[in-house]
Amino acid sequence: MAEMFFPICVNILCQMVNEIKTSDIRKIYPRRDPNSHKGMNGKVMIVGGSIEYFGAPILSSLGALYGGADLVYTFVPECNFEVNRSLYPDLIVRSFPGEHLDMKAVTPILEFAKKCDAILIGPGIGDREDTMEAVLRIVKSLGVTTVLDGEAIQVFKKIKEVPLPQKIVITPHHNEFENLTGKDIKVTGSMSNKIVLLRTIATDLKINIVLKGPEDLIASELGEIMINRTGNAGMTVGGSGDVLSGYLTGLIAQGAEPFAACQIATHLFGRAGDNLLKIKGYGFSASDLAFEIPYAVMAARC
C-alpha cells in the first residue's frame, strides 16, 4: 500500500505546480512612488569577486541596476577594486583587504549591510575554506534579506540551526544543487523527483530556491512550487546566472517579497533572453542580458 501511496502523492504535487505567466508578474511587480527620491527604490549590496573572478560581481551589479535598484554597492577584494571601479561609473565600489573574501572582510561588510535593503553574496568568491568561514559568519549575522549564489550556497552545509532570522534565497544551477543536497538530479532527469526534492529542501531549511535550468523551478519556504518556461539555450553563456541573482536581489530591495522576486526575475530575465535571441541569435553575452532587462520589463507592461 505504501508503495502505491508515494507515486500518487508525487503526481498530486506535480499537478499543483503552476506556470508563471506575464499577467501574474504584473500583479506582483514592485511599484514605485512617483514622489520618491534617491535610495527609496532599493539599496543593494553585492559581495563577491576574487583574484580568479573579477567579472561576476560586476555582472550581478548590472542586473540589480538595470532591474531598477537606485543604489548598487559592489564589495570586492582590493585586487578587483580598480577594474570594478573603472568599468561602470553607475556602481559604487568598495573594497576589502586581500585577493579573496576572508574573515578580515566580515566586520566592514556587516557594518555597511545595515544601510542596505537586500544583500547578494557569492558571485565569483571561489570555494576557499577561509572564504566559506567568512560567508558563514556574515550570513548568520545579517539582519536583511539575503540572496546566496555560486559557492556561497554551500554555506548551508555548515549552518546547524534553521531558520535563520532573515529571509533567504538561493539560486543554484543543477550541479550546485546536487552538491548541496548530495542527490543526483540530472538536467534531463525526472521532473517529479526534482520537485519533491526542491520542496523538501525549501521547507526544511525555510528558504526560497530558484533551481536554474531549461525550465526554472522556484520553491517558497512554505513549499509552494512555480515553474518558469521563458528563456532559451543562449542563456547558458557564462555570467548569466550572476546577472539573474543581481536582478532578483534588486527586486527584493525595491520591496518585492522574496518568493515574488524569484518569479519576477526568472520570468522577465527569460524574456530578455528571448528578445536577444530574435536579434542576435545565440551570440549574446551576460552583459547583453543585463542591458535588455528594462526592455523586457517594459514589453511586459510591468
C-alpha positions, 0 to 999 in steps of 0.5 A, a space after each residue: 500500500 505504501 508503495 502505491 501511496 508515494 507515486 500518487 502523492 508525487 503526481 498530486 504535487 506535480 499537478 499543483 505546480 503552476 506556470 508563471 505567466 506575464 499577467 501574474 508578474 504584473 500583479 506582483 511587480 514592485 511599484 514605485 512612488 512617483 514622489 520618491 527620491 534617491 535610495 527609496 527604490 532599493 539599496 543593494 549590496 553585492 559581495 563577491 569577486 576574487 583574484 580568479 573572478 573579477 567579472 561576476 560581481 560586476 555582472 550581478 551589479 548590472 542586473 540589480 541596476 538595470 532591474 531598477 535598484 537606485 543604489 548598487 554597492 559592489 564589495 570586492 577584494 582590493 585586487 578587483 577594486 580598480 577594474 570594478 571601479 573603472 568599468 561602470 561609473 553607475 556602481 559604487 565600489 568598495 573594497 576589502 583587504 586581500 585577493 579573496 573574501 576572508 574573515 578580515 572582510 566580515 566586520 566592514 561588510 556587516 557594518 555597511 549591510 545595515 544601510 542596505 535593503 537586500 544583500 547578494 553574496 557569492 558571485 565569483 568568491 571561489 570555494 576557499 575554506 577561509 572564504 566559506 568561514 567568512 560567508 558563514 559568519 556574515 550570513 548568520 549575522 545579517 539582519 536583511 534579506 539575503 540572496 546566496 549564489 555560486 559557492 556561497 550556497 554551500 554555506 548551508 552545509 555548515 549552518 546547524 540551526 534553521 531558520 535563520 532570522 532573515 529571509 533567504 534565497 538561493 539560486 543554484 544551477 543543477 550541479 550546485 544543487 546536487 552538491 548541496 543536497 548530495 542527490 543526483 538530479 540530472 538536467 534531463 532527469 525526472 521532473 517529479 523527483 526534482 520537485 519533491 526534492 526542491 520542496 523538501 529542501 525549501 521547507 526544511 531549511 525555510 528558504 526560497 530556491 530558484 533551481 536554474 535550468 531549461 525550465 526554472 523551478 522556484 520553491 517558497 519556504 512554505 513549499 509552494 512550487 512555480 515553474 518558469 518556461 521563458 528563456 532559451 539555450 543562449 542563456 547558458 553563456 557564462 555570467 548569466 546566472 550572476 546577472 539573474 541573482 543581481 536582478 532578483 536581489 534588486 527586486 527584493 530591495 525595491 520591496 518585492 517579497 522574496 518568493 515574488 522576486 524569484 518569479 519576477 526575475 526568472 520570468 522577465 530575465 527569460 524574456 530578455 533572453 528571448 528578445 536577444 535571441 530574435 536579434 542576435 541569435 545565440 551570440 549574446 553575452 551576460 552583459 547583453 542580458 543585463 542591458 535588455 532587462 528594462 526592455 523586457 520589463 517594459 514589453 511586459 507592461 510591468 
